[in-house]
Amino acid sequence: MDIDLIKKRLKEMLGEERLEHSVNTSKVARKLAIKYGYDAGKAEVAGLLHDCAKDLDYKTLEKVVLEYNIELDEIIRKIPKLLHPLVGAVIAKKEFNIQDPVILKAIKAHSTGVAQMSLLDKIIYLSDKIEPLRNMDGVEEVRKMAEIDLDRAVLMALDKGLLYLISKGSLIHPVSVEARNNILSKVVFV
């Protein structure tokens, strides 16, 4: 998992802004991993690769879904933007030879979260939302919380994401609600 080689290959696959976002996400992930006692190298790799499929057009995403028998639920079929994490995990495995299931799961979970988030899932989900290019309402509060309490920061990011989707009248994947409820029960009932 040579970081420089991954960056070089991503430069060929991603637009300049997406590449900058991915590099920033990997830096934040590395920092959070060190802070919360996780393998910084794995976090950096997952952060770099989390959006490796984001710049692919829908036809290409669909082709990979069919080729690798990626299971899609009804909500994902209605929200094509949720295909990139699933396809990204396949690309990370096939094109970048990432075999670690924990890294692959974090890539898959970075958009919606998952019901039982691992430490790496939380780090990548949060890093994607708070990296320096992000400017959503309240991102500074989430960044500050990330320095104090990872679970509370993830909860804040999930809440902000869900409120945004509600304000736009968008579909919400049930796994995001499950992720929120799971984190909430850890934060509130501990």
N, C-alpha and C positions, 0 to 999 in steps of 0.2 A: 504494500500500500504506500507507494512513493508519492508523497504530496505534490512534488513538482511535476511528476508525470501526469497525475490526475488533472492538475491545473492546465497543463499543456493540452491534454485531450479535450478538456471542457472548453477551452478557448476556441477549438474547432467546431464545437457543438452548439455553443450558446452565443447570444448576442452580448454586446459589451456590458449593458446594464445588468442583465441576468447573471453574467459572470461575476461582476462586482458584488451583486447581492449574495451570490453563493460563497465567494471568498469572505465577505463580511460575516455571513452566517457561520462559516467555519471558525472564524476568529472568536466570535462570541461563544460558540459552542465549546471551543477549547478552554476559554476563560471560565465558563460555568462548570465544565467538567473538573477542572483543577479545584475550583471553589468547593464543589460538592462531592469530591472524592471519587471521580470516575476517570476512566482511561482517556486522557486528553487526545491521544492519537486517533482512537476510534471516533470520538466526538468530532474531531476535525474532519475526518474522512466523510462521516455521515453528513456533516454540515456542507461540505463541498458538493456532495453528490445529491443532496435532497431535491434539487430542481433540475437534475440532468435531463429530464424529459419535458420540461416546461415549454421549451421553444419548438417542440415538434407540432406539426399540424395535425388536425383531427384524423385525417385519413391514415397517417403514419401511426398515431396512437391506437386507432382501431385495428390496424394490421397487427401490431404487437399483441394486443389483447387477444385476437383470434389465434395467432401463431403460438402463443404460450398459454392458451386456455385460462386466461385470467378471469376469475369469477367476478361478475358485476351484479350488484343488486339494482333494484328498480330506481332508487334515488341517484346512484352514480350514472345510470343510463340517461337520466334527465339533466344531470349536471356534468357535462363533458370535461369541465375544468378539474374535476376530481379524478380523472384518468391519469394525470401526470405522476402522482405519487406511486400508483400501482405499476405503471410502465417504468417509472424511474427505478424501482427496486429490481425489475428485470434487467434493465440496462446496466445498473450497478453490478449485478451478478455476471451478466454475459460479456459486457464490454470492458468492465474494470476489474473483473475477477474478484469481486467482494463476495466472500462465502460466509461471512459472519451473520447468522440469522438475526442477531440483535441490531446490527447496523441496518440490515435490509428492512426489518420491522420499523425502525425509526424513520426510514425514508418513506415507507408506506403510510405511516401515521402522521406525517408532519402537517398535513392540511386540516384534517378533521379531529386529530387526537384519536385515542382508543380508550375503551372502558378501563382496562388495567394498564396504565402507562408505566413502562419501565423508567428507570432514571435517565437512560439515553433518549427514550421517547420524549420525556419532558424537556430535556436539554435542547433537542433539535426543534421541537414544536416552538418552544419559547425563543430560541435563537433566531428562527425564521421571522418571528413577529417583532423582535426588538432590535435587530441589527441596525446600524446607523442610518441606512437609507429609508427606513420605515418612519412614517410621520403620522400614523393614525392618532385620533383623539385619545389622549391619556397615555401615550406610549412612554412618556417620561416617568409616569408613576409606576408603570410595569417594569421599566428598567431599574428603577430604585428598589422595588420589591425583589427583583431578581438577585440583588446583592444581599438580601436579608433572609428570604424564605422562598425557595424554589416552588413549592406547591402553591403558595398564595399567589406568586407571580403567574404561574400557569393558569390558575383559576381566573385571575384578572384578565389574562389574554383571551381565554375561552369566553368569558362573559362579554368582553368587548367585541369579539368576533361574532358571537351569537346576536348581540344587540344590533350590530351592523347589518347582518343578514335579515333580521326581522324588520329593520327600518327600510330595507330595500324590497321587502315582500318576497324574499328568496326562500327556496326550499332549504331545509336544514337536515343534514344527514343525522339520523338517530344516534350514531356512534359519538357525535360531538356532544350530544345531550348526556349520553352515558359517561363520557370522559369527564364532563363537568360535574355530574352527580358523584362520581367516584372521588374526584379530587375534593369536592366540597365536603364529603363525609369525612375525609382525612383531616381537612383543615378545621372544620367546625366541631367535630365530635371527638377530637383527640384530647 
